[in-house]
Amino acid sequence: MGALDDAAKQAGDFINDNKDEINAALKSEQAEGISDSVLDGVADFAKKVTGGKFDEHIDNARDAADGAVGNE
């Protein structure tokens, strides 16, 4: 097993051993603020690049992603 395999196994073990804490962190107020900021920036960039042609689809994707992280 190579170093990359070892690191991947350790990461998987860490996630499995800390699921509750990870889920709590993802649903925190701090995660909500960070995710909102990142998602807004990405959505604004995508709208600019597409010239506004897909704004509704971009907003729907942004909202779906926002629902998966944070507490709102």
CHARMM internal coordinates of N, CA and C (Angstrom, degrees):
IC EDIT
DIST 1 N 1 CA 1.4521
DIST 1 CA 1 C 1.5336
ANGL 1 N 1 CA 1 C 108.14
DIST 1 C 2 N 1.3058
ANGL 1 CA 1 C 2 N 116.89
DIHE 1 N 1 CA 1 C 2 N 130.08
DIST 2 N 2 CA 1.4573
ANGL 1 C 2 N 2 CA 121.23
DIHE 1 CA 1 C 2 N 2 CA -178.91
DIST 2 CA 2 C 1.5139
ANGL 2 N 2 CA 2 C 112.44
DIHE 1 C 2 N 2 CA 2 C -83.23
DIST 2 C 3 N 1.3094
ANGL 2 CA 2 C 3 N 114.62
DIHE 2 N 2 CA 2 C 3 N 174.69
DIST 3 N 3 CA 1.4687
ANGL 2 C 3 N 3 CA 120.96
DIHE 2 CA 2 C 3 N 3 CA -178.80
DIST 3 CA 3 C 1.5226
ANGL 3 N 3 CA 3 C 111.22
DIHE 2 C 3 N 3 CA 3 C -61.00
DIST 3 C 4 N 1.3343
ANGL 3 CA 3 C 4 N 116.97
DIHE 3 N 3 CA 3 C 4 N -37.87
DIST 4 N 4 CA 1.4654
ANGL 3 C 4 N 4 CA 120.24
DIHE 3 CA 3 C 4 N 4 CA 179.98
DIST 4 CA 4 C 1.5261
ANGL 4 N 4 CA 4 C 110.89
DIHE 3 C 4 N 4 CA 4 C -66.69
DIST 4 C 5 N 1.3158
ANGL 4 CA 4 C 5 N 116.24
DIHE 4 N 4 CA 4 C 5 N -40.25
DIST 5 N 5 CA 1.4637
ANGL 4 C 5 N 5 CA 119.91
DIHE 4 CA 4 C 5 N 5 CA 176.68
DIST 5 CA 5 C 1.5188
ANGL 5 N 5 CA 5 C 111.44
DIHE 4 C 5 N 5 CA 5 C -63.28
DIST 5 C 6 N 1.3297
ANGL 5 CA 5 C 6 N 116.20
DIHE 5 N 5 CA 5 C 6 N -41.23
DIST 6 N 6 CA 1.4645
ANGL 5 C 6 N 6 CA 120.69
DIHE 5 CA 5 C 6 N 6 CA 178.07
DIST 6 CA 6 C 1.5277
ANGL 6 N 6 CA 6 C 110.95
DIHE 5 C 6 N 6 CA 6 C -61.62
DIST 6 C 7 N 1.3356
ANGL 6 CA 6 C 7 N 116.07
DIHE 6 N 6 CA 6 C 7 N -44.05
DIST 7 N 7 CA 1.4616
ANGL 6 C 7 N 7 CA 120.00
DIHE 6 CA 6 C 7 N 7 CA -179.86
DIST 7 CA 7 C 1.5221
ANGL 7 N 7 CA 7 C 110.91
DIHE 6 C 7 N 7 CA 7 C -64.92
DIST 7 C 8 N 1.3157
ANGL 7 CA 7 C 8 N 117.15
DIHE 7 N 7 CA 7 C 8 N -40.88
DIST 8 N 8 CA 1.4636
ANGL 7 C 8 N 8 CA 120.90
DIHE 7 CA 7 C 8 N 8 CA 179.07
DIST 8 CA 8 C 1.5271
ANGL 8 N 8 CA 8 C 110.66
DIHE 7 C 8 N 8 CA 8 C -63.84
DIST 8 C 9 N 1.3264
ANGL 8 CA 8 C 9 N 116.79
DIHE 8 N 8 CA 8 C 9 N -41.90
DIST 9 N 9 CA 1.4670
ANGL 8 C 9 N 9 CA 120.08
DIHE 8 CA 8 C 9 N 9 CA 178.48
DIST 9 CA 9 C 1.5224
ANGL 9 N 9 CA 9 C 111.20
DIHE 8 C 9 N 9 CA 9 C -64.58
DIST 9 C 10 N 1.3316
ANGL 9 CA 9 C 10 N 116.78
DIHE 9 N 9 CA 9 C 10 N -42.15
DIST 10 N 10 CA 1.4626
ANGL 9 C 10 N 10 CA 120.35
DIHE 9 CA 9 C 10 N 10 CA 178.83
DIST 10 CA 10 C 1.5261
ANGL 10 N 10 CA 10 C 110.72
DIHE 9 C 10 N 10 CA 10 C -63.93
DIST 10 C 11 N 1.3282
ANGL 10 CA 10 C 11 N 117.46
DIHE 10 N 10 CA 10 C 11 N -40.08
DIST 11 N 11 CA 1.4656
ANGL 10 C 11 N 11 CA 120.58
DIHE 10 CA 10 C 11 N 11 CA 178.06
DIST 11 CA 11 C 1.5261
ANGL 11 N 11 CA 11 C 110.35
DIHE 10 C 11 N 11 CA 11 C -64.07
DIST 11 C 12 N 1.3192
ANGL 11 CA 11 C 12 N 116.86
DIHE 11 N 11 CA 11 C 12 N -43.97
DIST 12 N 12 CA 1.4678
ANGL 11 C 12 N 12 CA 120.58
DIHE 11 CA 11 C 12 N 12 CA 178.17
DIST 12 CA 12 C 1.5170
ANGL 12 N 12 CA 12 C 111.78
DIHE 11 C 12 N 12 CA 12 C -62.22
DIST 12 C 13 N 1.3240
ANGL 12 CA 12 C 13 N 115.93
DIHE 12 N 12 CA 12 C 13 N -42.74
DIST 13 N 13 CA 1.4694
ANGL 12 C 13 N 13 CA 120.25
DIHE 12 CA 12 C 13 N 13 CA 178.05
DIST 13 CA 13 C 1.5262
ANGL 13 N 13 CA 13 C 110.84
DIHE 12 C 13 N 13 CA 13 C -62.76
DIST 13 C 14 N 1.3286
ANGL 13 CA 13 C 14 N 116.52
DIHE 13 N 13 CA 13 C 14 N -42.07
DIST 14 N 14 CA 1.4634
ANGL 13 C 14 N 14 CA 120.51
DIHE 13 CA 13 C 14 N 14 CA 179.13
DIST 14 CA 14 C 1.5275
ANGL 14 N 14 CA 14 C 110.68
DIHE 13 C 14 N 14 CA 14 C -60.81
DIST 14 C 15 N 1.3132
ANGL 14 CA 14 C 15 N 116.25
DIHE 14 N 14 CA 14 C 15 N -45.36
DIST 15 N 15 CA 1.4667
ANGL 14 C 15 N 15 CA 120.55
DIHE 14 CA 14 C 15 N 15 CA -179.69
DIST 15 CA 15 C 1.5169
ANGL 15 N 15 CA 15 C 110.39
DIHE 14 C 15 N 15 CA 15 C -62.90
DIST 15 C 16 N 1.3171
ANGL 15 CA 15 C 16 N 116.91
DIHE 15 N 15 CA 15 C 16 N -45.93
DIST 16 N 16 CA 1.4661
ANGL 15 C 16 N 16 CA 120.32
DIHE 15 CA 15 C 16 N 16 CA 179.92
DIST 16 CA 16 C 1.5229
ANGL 16 N 16 CA 16 C 112.29
DIHE 15 C 16 N 16 CA 16 C -62.89
DIST 16 C 17 N 1.3245
ANGL 16 CA 16 C 17 N 116.53
DIHE 16 N 16 CA 16 C 17 N -36.96
DIST 17 N 17 CA 1.4613
ANGL 16 C 17 N 17 CA 120.74
DIHE 16 CA 16 C 17 N 17 CA -177.86
DIST 17 CA 17 C 1.5318
ANGL 17 N 17 CA 17 C 112.89
DIHE 16 C 17 N 17 CA 17 C -78.18
DIST 17 C 18 N 1.3329
ANGL 17 CA 17 C 18 N 117.79
DIHE 17 N 17 CA 17 C 18 N -16.14
DIST 18 N 18 CA 1.4656
ANGL 17 C 18 N 18 CA 121.36
DIHE 17 CA 17 C 18 N 18 CA -173.61
DIST 18 CA 18 C 1.5255
ANGL 18 N 18 CA 18 C 113.15
DIHE 17 C 18 N 18 CA 18 C -127.41
DIST 18 C 19 N 1.3198
ANGL 18 CA 18 C 19 N 117.65
DIHE 18 N 18 CA 18 C 19 N 29.18
DIST 19 N 19 CA 1.4669
ANGL 18 C 19 N 19 CA 121.46
DIHE 18 CA 18 C 19 N 19 CA -175.91
DIST 19 CA 19 C 1.5234
ANGL 19 N 19 CA 19 C 112.81
DIHE 18 C 19 N 19 CA 19 C -55.99
DIST 19 C 20 N 1.3105
ANGL 19 CA 19 C 20 N 117.06
DIHE 19 N 19 CA 19 C 20 N -44.75
DIST 20 N 20 CA 1.4693
ANGL 19 C 20 N 20 CA 120.14
DIHE 19 CA 19 C 20 N 20 CA -176.76
DIST 20 CA 20 C 1.5255
ANGL 20 N 20 CA 20 C 111.51
DIHE 19 C 20 N 20 CA 20 C -63.80
DIST 20 C 21 N 1.3227
ANGL 20 CA 20 C 21 N 115.87
DIHE 20 N 20 CA 20 C 21 N -44.19
DIST 21 N 21 CA 1.4671
ANGL 20 C 21 N 21 CA 119.86
DIHE 20 CA 20 C 21 N 21 CA -179.88
DIST 21 CA 21 C 1.5283
ANGL 21 N 21 CA 21 C 111.40
DIHE 20 C 21 N 21 CA 21 C -66.78
DIST 21 C 22 N 1.3189
ANGL 21 CA 21 C 22 N 116.75
DIHE 21 N 21 CA 21 C 22 N -39.35
DIST 22 N 22 CA 1.4693
ANGL 21 C 22 N 22 CA 121.14
DIHE 21 CA 21 C 22 N 22 CA 178.95
DIST 22 CA 22 C 1.5225
ANGL 22 N 22 CA 22 C 109.95
DIHE 21 C 22 N 22 CA 22 C -64.69
DIST 22 C 23 N 1.3168
ANGL 22 CA 22 C 23 N 117.15
DIHE 22 N 22 CA 22 C 23 N -45.61
DIST 23 N 23 CA 1.4728
ANGL 22 C 23 N 23 CA 120.45
DIHE 22 CA 22 C 23 N 23 CA 179.07
DIST 23 CA 23 C 1.5200
ANGL 23 N 23 CA 23 C 111.28
DIHE 22 C 23 N 23 CA 23 C -62.34
DIST 23 C 24 N 1.3319
ANGL 23 CA 23 C 24 N 116.61
DIHE 23 N 23 CA 23 C 24 N -39.81
DIST 24 N 24 CA 1.4665
ANGL 23 C 24 N 24 CA 120.09
DIHE 23 CA 23 C 24 N 24 CA 178.26
DIST 24 CA 24 C 1.5228
ANGL 24 N 24 CA 24 C 110.55
DIHE 23 C 24 N 24 CA 24 C -63.64
DIST 24 C 25 N 1.3267
ANGL 24 CA 24 C 25 N 116.77
DIHE 24 N 24 CA 24 C 25 N -41.25
DIST 25 N 25 CA 1.4678
ANGL 24 C 25 N 25 CA 120.54
DIHE 24 CA 24 C 25 N 25 CA 179.44
DIST 25 CA 25 C 1.5236
ANGL 25 N 25 CA 25 C 110.83
DIHE 24 C 25 N 25 CA 25 C -64.61
DIST 25 C 26 N 1.3286
ANGL 25 CA 25 C 26 N 117.31
DIHE 25 N 25 CA 25 C 26 N -40.24
DIST 26 N 26 CA 1.4673
ANGL 25 C 26 N 26 CA 120.95
DIHE 25 CA 25 C 26 N 26 CA -179.92
DIST 26 CA 26 C 1.5242
ANGL 26 N 26 CA 26 C 112.13
DIHE 25 C 26 N 26 CA 26 C -67.65
DIST 26 C 27 N 1.3123
ANGL 26 CA 26 C 27 N 117.41
DIHE 26 N 26 CA 26 C 27 N -24.13
DIST 27 N 27 CA 1.4658
ANGL 26 C 27 N 27 CA 121.47
DIHE 26 CA 26 C 27 N 27 CA -179.35
DIST 27 CA 27 C 1.5298
ANGL 27 N 27 CA 27 C 112.48
DIHE 26 C 27 N 27 CA 27 C -99.91
DIST 27 C 28 N 1.3177
ANGL 27 CA 27 C 28 N 117.90
DIHE 27 N 27 CA 27 C 28 N 12.60
DIST 28 N 28 CA 1.4540
ANGL 27 C 28 N 28 CA 121.59
DIHE 27 CA 27 C 28 N 28 CA -176.74
DIST 28 CA 28 C 1.5237
ANGL 28 N 28 CA 28 C 112.02
DIHE 27 C 28 N 28 CA 28 C -82.18
DIST 28 C 29 N 1.3192
ANGL 28 CA 28 C 29 N 115.19
DIHE 28 N 28 CA 28 C 29 N 164.61
DIST 29 N 29 CA 1.4650
ANGL 28 C 29 N 29 CA 121.80
DIHE 28 CA 28 C 29 N 29 CA 177.01
DIST 29 CA 29 C 1.5285
ANGL 29 N 29 CA 29 C 110.57
DIHE 28 C 29 N 29 CA 29 C -63.58
DIST 29 C 30 N 1.3253
ANGL 29 CA 29 C 30 N 116.34
DIHE 29 N 29 CA 29 C 30 N -38.51
DIST 30 N 30 CA 1.4654
ANGL 29 C 30 N 30 CA 120.29
DIHE 29 CA 29 C 30 N 30 CA 179.37
DIST 30 CA 30 C 1.5304
ANGL 30 N 30 CA 30 C 110.64
DIHE 29 C 30 N 30 CA 30 C -64.08
DIST 30 C 31 N 1.3218
ANGL 30 CA 30 C 31 N 117.53
DIHE 30 N 30 CA 30 C 31 N -43.16
DIST 31 N 31 CA 1.4693
ANGL 30 C 31 N 31 CA 120.53
DIHE 30 CA 30 C 31 N 31 CA 177.96
DIST 31 CA 31 C 1.5180
ANGL 31 N 31 CA 31 C 110.51
DIHE 30 C 31 N 31 CA 31 C -63.29
DIST 31 C 32 N 1.3179
ANGL 31 CA 31 C 32 N 116.78
DIHE 31 N 31 CA 31 C 32 N -36.75
DIST 32 N 32 CA 1.4678
ANGL 31 C 32 N 32 CA 120.95
DIHE 31 CA 31 C 32 N 32 CA 178.43
DIST 32 CA 32 C 1.5282
ANGL 32 N 32 CA 32 C 110.66
DIHE 31 C 32 N 32 CA 32 C -61.22
DIST 32 C 33 N 1.3184
ANGL 32 CA 32 C 33 N 116.32
DIHE 32 N 32 CA 32 C 33 N -46.91
DIST 33 N 33 CA 1.4606
ANGL 32 C 33 N 33 CA 120.06
DIHE 32 CA 32 C 33 N 33 CA -179.16
DIST 33 CA 33 C 1.5171
ANGL 33 N 33 CA 33 C 112.48
DIHE 32 C 33 N 33 CA 33 C -64.05
DIST 33 C 34 N 1.3202
ANGL 33 CA 33 C 34 N 116.06
DIHE 33 N 33 CA 33 C 34 N -44.09
DIST 34 N 34 CA 1.4671
ANGL 33 C 34 N 34 CA 120.07
DIHE 33 CA 33 C 34 N 34 CA 179.87
DIST 34 CA 34 C 1.5212
ANGL 34 N 34 CA 34 C 110.43
DIHE 33 C 34 N 34 CA 34 C -66.05
DIST 34 C 35 N 1.3234
ANGL 34 CA 34 C 35 N 116.80
DIHE 34 N 34 CA 34 C 35 N -45.80
DIST 35 N 35 CA 1.4635
ANGL 34 C 35 N 35 CA 119.43
DIHE 34 CA 34 C 35 N 35 CA -178.14
DIST 35 CA 35 C 1.5222
ANGL 35 N 35 CA 35 C 111.33
DIHE 34 C 35 N 35 CA 35 C -64.84
DIST 35 C 36 N 1.3263
ANGL 35 CA 35 C 36 N 117.47
DIHE 35 N 35 CA 35 C 36 N -39.45
DIST 36 N 36 CA 1.4701
ANGL 35 C 36 N 36 CA 119.97
DIHE 35 CA 35 C 36 N 36 CA 177.69
DIST 36 CA 36 C 1.5208
ANGL 36 N 36 CA 36 C 110.74
DIHE 35 C 36 N 36 CA 36 C -59.67
DIST 36 C 37 N 1.3021
ANGL 36 CA 36 C 37 N 115.95
DIHE 36 N 36 CA 36 C 37 N -44.17
DIST 37 N 37 CA 1.4569
ANGL 36 C 37 N 37 CA 120.96
DIHE 36 CA 36 C 37 N 37 CA -178.64
DIST 37 CA 37 C 1.5337
ANGL 37 N 37 CA 37 C 111.14
DIHE 36 C 37 N 37 CA 37 C -63.62
DIST 37 C 38 N 1.3168
ANGL 37 CA 37 C 38 N 116.26
DIHE 37 N 37 CA 37 C 38 N -47.11
DIST 38 N 38 CA 1.4622
ANGL 37 C 38 N 38 CA 120.94
DIHE 37 CA 37 C 38 N 38 CA -179.96
DIST 38 CA 38 C 1.5251
ANGL 38 N 38 CA 38 C 110.94
DIHE 37 C 38 N 38 CA 38 C -65.53
DIST 38 C 39 N 1.3253
ANGL 38 CA 38 C 39 N 116.77
DIHE 38 N 38 CA 38 C 39 N -47.50
DIST 39 N 39 CA 1.4636
ANGL 38 C 39 N 39 CA 120.22
DIHE 38 CA 38 C 39 N 39 CA -178.21
DIST 39 CA 39 C 1.5271
ANGL 39 N 39 CA 39 C 111.73
DIHE 38 C 39 N 39 CA 39 C -64.01
DIST 39 C 40 N 1.3249
ANGL 39 CA 39 C 40 N 117.40
DIHE 39 N 39 CA 39 C 40 N -38.96
DIST 40 N 40 CA 1.4654
ANGL 39 C 40 N 40 CA 119.95
DIHE 39 CA 39 C 40 N 40 CA 177.24
DIST 40 CA 40 C 1.5235
ANGL 40 N 40 CA 40 C 110.94
DIHE 39 C 40 N 40 CA 40 C -62.59
DIST 40 C 41 N 1.3247
ANGL 40 CA 40 C 41 N 116.79
DIHE 40 N 40 CA 40 C 41 N -42.81
DIST 41 N 41 CA 1.4590
ANGL 40 C 41 N 41 CA 120.80
DIHE 40 CA 40 C 41 N 41 CA 179.66
DIST 41 CA 41 C 1.5183
ANGL 41 N 41 CA 41 C 112.21
DIHE 40 C 41 N 41 CA 41 C -63.82
DIST 41 C 42 N 1.3235
ANGL 41 CA 41 C 42 N 116.25
DIHE 41 N 41 CA 41 C 42 N -43.89
DIST 42 N 42 CA 1.4608
ANGL 41 C 42 N 42 CA 120.48
DIHE 41 CA 41 C 42 N 42 CA 179.32
DIST 42 CA 42 C 1.5290
ANGL 42 N 42 CA 42 C 110.34
DIHE 41 C 42 N 42 CA 42 C -65.85
DIST 42 C 43 N 1.3193
ANGL 42 CA 42 C 43 N 116.98
DIHE 42 N 42 CA 42 C 43 N -43.11
DIST 43 N 43 CA 1.4642
ANGL 42 C 43 N 43 CA 120.23
DIHE 42 CA 42 C 43 N 43 CA 179.60
DIST 43 CA 43 C 1.5291
ANGL 43 N 43 CA 43 C 111.35
DIHE 42 C 43 N 43 CA 43 C -63.31
DIST 43 C 44 N 1.3175
ANGL 43 CA 43 C 44 N 116.97
DIHE 43 N 43 CA 43 C 44 N -43.45
DIST 44 N 44 CA 1.4659
ANGL 43 C 44 N 44 CA 120.33
DIHE 43 CA 43 C 44 N 44 CA 178.27
DIST 44 CA 44 C 1.5273
ANGL 44 N 44 CA 44 C 111.15
DIHE 43 C 44 N 44 CA 44 C -61.85
DIST 44 C 45 N 1.3216
ANGL 44 CA 44 C 45 N 116.62
DIHE 44 N 44 CA 44 C 45 N -42.23
DIST 45 N 45 CA 1.4603
ANGL 44 C 45 N 45 CA 120.76
DIHE 44 CA 44 C 45 N 45 CA 178.41
DIST 45 CA 45 C 1.5311
ANGL 45 N 45 CA 45 C 110.70
DIHE 44 C 45 N 45 CA 45 C -63.13
DIST 45 C 46 N 1.3342
ANGL 45 CA 45 C 46 N 116.83
DIHE 45 N 45 CA 45 C 46 N -45.52
DIST 46 N 46 CA 1.4639
ANGL 45 C 46 N 46 CA 120.89
DIHE 45 CA 45 C 46 N 46 CA -179.76
DIST 46 CA 46 C 1.5286
ANGL 46 N 46 CA 46 C 110.93
DIHE 45 C 46 N 46 CA 46 C -61.88
DIST 46 C 47 N 1.3304
ANGL 46 CA 46 C 47 N 116.48
DIHE 46 N 46 CA 46 C 47 N -39.97
DIST 47 N 47 CA 1.4661
ANGL 46 C 47 N 47 CA 119.88
DIHE 46 CA 46 C 47 N 47 CA 178.42
DIST 47 CA 47 C 1.5222
ANGL 47 N 47 CA 47 C 110.77
DIHE 46 C 47 N 47 CA 47 C -64.31
DIST 47 C 48 N 1.3156
ANGL 47 CA 47 C 48 N 116.50
DIHE 47 N 47 CA 47 C 48 N -40.38
DIST 48 N 48 CA 1.4589
ANGL 47 C 48 N 48 CA 120.80
DIHE 47 CA 47 C 48 N 48 CA 179.77
DIST 48 CA 48 C 1.5302
ANGL 48 N 48 CA 48 C 110.54
DIHE 47 C 48 N 48 CA 48 C -65.34
DIST 48 C 49 N 1.3259
ANGL 48 CA 48 C 49 N 116.33
DIHE 48 N 48 CA 48 C 49 N -45.22
DIST 49 N 49 CA 1.4637
ANGL 48 C 49 N 49 CA 121.16
DIHE 48 CA 48 C 49 N 49 CA -178.23
DIST 49 CA 49 C 1.5259
ANGL 49 N 49 CA 49 C 111.27
DIHE 48 C 49 N 49 CA 49 C -64.47
DIST 49 C 50 N 1.3195
ANGL 49 CA 49 C 50 N 117.15
DIHE 49 N 49 CA 49 C 50 N -37.06
DIST 50 N 50 CA 1.4685
ANGL 49 C 50 N 50 CA 120.41
DIHE 49 CA 49 C 50 N 50 CA -177.42
DIST 50 CA 50 C 1.5217
ANGL 50 N 50 CA 50 C 112.35
DIHE 49 C 50 N 50 CA 50 C -89.70
DIST 50 C 51 N 1.3080
ANGL 50 CA 50 C 51 N 117.34
DIHE 50 N 50 CA 50 C 51 N 1.99
DIST 51 N 51 CA 1.4603
ANGL 50 C 51 N 51 CA 120.31
DIHE 50 CA 50 C 51 N 51 CA 177.25
DIST 51 CA 51 C 1.5194
ANGL 51 N 51 CA 51 C 114.06
DIHE 50 C 51 N 51 CA 51 C 65.65
DIST 51 C 52 N 1.3290
ANGL 51 CA 51 C 52 N 116.70
DIHE 51 N 51 CA 51 C 52 N 25.21
DIST 52 N 52 CA 1.4584
ANGL 51 C 52 N 52 CA 120.44
DIHE 51 CA 51 C 52 N 52 CA 177.35
DIST 52 CA 52 C 1.5186
ANGL 52 N 52 CA 52 C 114.67
DIHE 51 C 52 N 52 CA 52 C 81.36
DIST 52 C 53 N 1.3280
ANGL 52 CA 52 C 53 N 117.61
DIHE 52 N 52 CA 52 C 53 N 1.85
DIST 53 N 53 CA 1.4655
ANGL 52 C 53 N 53 CA 121.02
DIHE 52 CA 52 C 53 N 53 CA -176.56
DIST 53 CA 53 C 1.5257
ANGL 53 N 53 CA 53 C 113.06
DIHE 52 C 53 N 53 CA 53 C -69.45
DIST 53 C 54 N 1.3252
ANGL 53 CA 53 C 54 N 116.95
DIHE 53 N 53 CA 53 C 54 N -24.46
DIST 54 N 54 CA 1.4630
ANGL 53 C 54 N 54 CA 120.46
DIHE 53 CA 53 C 54 N 54 CA -174.24
DIST 54 CA 54 C 1.5255
ANGL 54 N 54 CA 54 C 112.18
DIHE 53 C 54 N 54 CA 54 C -125.19
DIST 54 C 55 N 1.3245
ANGL 54 CA 54 C 55 N 117.13
DIHE 54 N 54 CA 54 C 55 N 28.03
DIST 55 N 55 CA 1.4673
ANGL 54 C 55 N 55 CA 120.91
DIHE 54 CA 54 C 55 N 55 CA -175.62
DIST 55 CA 55 C 1.5269
ANGL 55 N 55 CA 55 C 112.70
DIHE 54 C 55 N 55 CA 55 C -54.70
DIST 55 C 56 N 1.3069
ANGL 55 CA 55 C 56 N 117.52
DIHE 55 N 55 CA 55 C 56 N -44.00
DIST 56 N 56 CA 1.4657
ANGL 55 C 56 N 56 CA 120.45
DIHE 55 CA 55 C 56 N 56 CA -177.82
DIST 56 CA 56 C 1.5294
ANGL 56 N 56 CA 56 C 110.70
DIHE 55 C 56 N 56 CA 56 C -63.62
DIST 56 C 57 N 1.3249
ANGL 56 CA 56 C 57 N 117.22
DIHE 56 N 56 CA 56 C 57 N -42.94
DIST 57 N 57 CA 1.4648
ANGL 56 C 57 N 57 CA 120.69
DIHE 56 CA 56 C 57 N 57 CA 179.06
DIST 57 CA 57 C 1.5322
ANGL 57 N 57 CA 57 C 110.92
DIHE 56 C 57 N 57 CA 57 C -65.98
DIST 57 C 58 N 1.3042
ANGL 57 CA 57 C 58 N 115.81
DIHE 57 N 57 CA 57 C 58 N -39.57
DIST 58 N 58 CA 1.4701
ANGL 57 C 58 N 58 CA 120.53
DIHE 57 CA 57 C 58 N 58 CA 179.23
DIST 58 CA 58 C 1.5261
ANGL 58 N 58 CA 58 C 109.68
DIHE 57 C 58 N 58 CA 58 C -64.62
DIST 58 C 59 N 1.3321
ANGL 58 CA 58 C 59 N 117.24
DIHE 58 N 58 CA 58 C 59 N -43.87
DIST 59 N 59 CA 1.4635
ANGL 58 C 59 N 59 CA 120.62
DIHE 58 CA 58 C 59 N 59 CA 178.65
DIST 59 CA 59 C 1.5270
ANGL 59 N 59 CA 59 C 111.38
DIHE 58 C 59 N 59 CA 59 C -62.57
DIST 59 C 60 N 1.3308
ANGL 59 CA 59 C 60 N 116.99
DIHE 59 N 59 CA 59 C 60 N -40.15
DIST 60 N 60 CA 1.4610
ANGL 59 C 60 N 60 CA 120.41
DIHE 59 CA 59 C 60 N 60 CA 178.94
DIST 60 CA 60 C 1.5307
ANGL 60 N 60 CA 60 C 111.21
DIHE 59 C 60 N 60 CA 60 C -64.76
DIST 60 C 61 N 1.3301
ANGL 60 CA 60 C 61 N 116.42
DIHE 60 N 60 CA 60 C 61 N -42.51
DIST 61 N 61 CA 1.4662
ANGL 60 C 61 N 61 CA 120.27
DIHE 60 CA 60 C 61 N 61 CA 178.51
DIST 61 CA 61 C 1.5232
ANGL 61 N 61 CA 61 C 110.47
DIHE 60 C 61 N 61 CA 61 C -65.63
DIST 61 C 62 N 1.3386
ANGL 61 CA 61 C 62 N 116.92
DIHE 61 N 61 CA 61 C 62 N -40.67
DIST 62 N 62 CA 1.4620
ANGL 61 C 62 N 62 CA 121.64
DIHE 61 CA 61 C 62 N 62 CA 178.85
DIST 62 CA 62 C 1.5273
ANGL 62 N 62 CA 62 C 110.38
DIHE 61 C 62 N 62 CA 62 C -61.44
DIST 62 C 63 N 1.3345
ANGL 62 CA 62 C 63 N 116.23
DIHE 62 N 62 CA 62 C 63 N -44.92
DIST 63 N 63 CA 1.4671
ANGL 62 C 63 N 63 CA 120.38
DIHE 62 CA 62 C 63 N 63 CA -179.27
DIST 63 CA 63 C 1.5262
ANGL 63 N 63 CA 63 C 111.71
DIHE 62 C 63 N 63 CA 63 C -66.04
DIST 63 C 64 N 1.3315
ANGL 63 CA 63 C 64 N 117.27
DIHE 63 N 63 CA 63 C 64 N -38.81
DIST 64 N 64 CA 1.4618
ANGL 63 C 64 N 64 CA 120.56
DIHE 63 CA 63 C 64 N 64 CA 178.41
DIST 64 CA 64 C 1.5301
ANGL 64 N 64 CA 64 C 110.40
DIHE 63 C 64 N 64 CA 64 C -64.23
DIST 64 C 65 N 1.3113
ANGL 64 CA 64 C 65 N 116.59
DIHE 64 N 64 CA 64 C 65 N -43.47
DIST 65 N 65 CA 1.4707
ANGL 64 C 65 N 65 CA 120.14
DIHE 64 CA 64 C 65 N 65 CA 178.36
DIST 65 CA 65 C 1.5220
ANGL 65 N 65 CA 65 C 110.49
DIHE 64 C 65 N 65 CA 65 C -64.83
DIST 65 C 66 N 1.3197
ANGL 65 CA 65 C 66 N 117.09
DIHE 65 N 65 CA 65 C 66 N -39.49
DIST 66 N 66 CA 1.4655
ANGL 65 C 66 N 66 CA 121.63
DIHE 65 CA 65 C 66 N 66 CA -179.11
DIST 66 CA 66 C 1.5320
ANGL 66 N 66 CA 66 C 110.70
DIHE 65 C 66 N 66 CA 66 C -63.74
DIST 66 C 67 N 1.3185
ANGL 66 CA 66 C 67 N 116.46
DIHE 66 N 66 CA 66 C 67 N -34.04
DIST 67 N 67 CA 1.4583
ANGL 66 C 67 N 67 CA 120.13
DIHE 66 CA 66 C 67 N 67 CA 179.00
DIST 67 CA 67 C 1.5210
ANGL 67 N 67 CA 67 C 113.54
DIHE 66 C 67 N 67 CA 67 C -66.48
DIST 67 C 68 N 1.3248
ANGL 67 CA 67 C 68 N 116.52
DIHE 67 N 67 CA 67 C 68 N -20.93
DIST 68 N 68 CA 1.4690
ANGL 67 C 68 N 68 CA 120.53
DIHE 67 CA 67 C 68 N 68 CA -177.27
DIST 68 CA 68 C 1.5290
ANGL 68 N 68 CA 68 C 112.86
DIHE 67 C 68 N 68 CA 68 C -87.66
DIST 68 C 69 N 1.3491
ANGL 68 CA 68 C 69 N 116.84
DIHE 68 N 68 CA 68 C 69 N -16.57
DIST 69 N 69 CA 1.4634
ANGL 68 C 69 N 69 CA 119.94
DIHE 68 CA 68 C 69 N 69 CA -176.84
DIST 69 CA 69 C 1.5308
ANGL 69 N 69 CA 69 C 108.88
DIHE 68 C 69 N 69 CA 69 C -131.12
DIST 69 C 70 N 1.3011
ANGL 69 CA 69 C 70 N 115.33
DIHE 69 N 69 CA 69 C 70 N 139.86
DIST 70 N 70 CA 1.4571
ANGL 69 C 70 N 70 CA 119.49
DIHE 69 CA 69 C 70 N 70 CA 178.46
DIST 70 CA 70 C 1.5204
ANGL 70 N 70 CA 70 C 111.56
DIHE 69 C 70 N 70 CA 70 C 94.52
DIST 70 C 71 N 1.3156
ANGL 70 CA 70 C 71 N 114.91
DIHE 70 N 70 CA 70 C 71 N -165.65
DIST 71 N 71 CA 1.4634
ANGL 70 C 71 N 71 CA 119.05
DIHE 70 CA 70 C 71 N 71 CA -175.00
DIST 71 CA 71 C 1.5177
ANGL 71 N 71 CA 71 C 113.84
DIHE 70 C 71 N 71 CA 71 C -119.63
DIST 71 C 72 N 1.3112
ANGL 71 CA 71 C 72 N 117.81
DIHE 71 N 71 CA 71 C 72 N 10.51
DIST 72 N 72 CA 1.4809
ANGL 71 C 72 N 72 CA 120.12
DIHE 71 CA 71 C 72 N 72 CA 177.87
DIST 72 CA 72 C 1.5011
ANGL 72 N 72 CA 72 C 110.31
DIHE 71 C 72 N 72 CA 72 C -125.25
END
COOR INIT
IC SEED 1 N 1 CA 1 C
IC BUILD
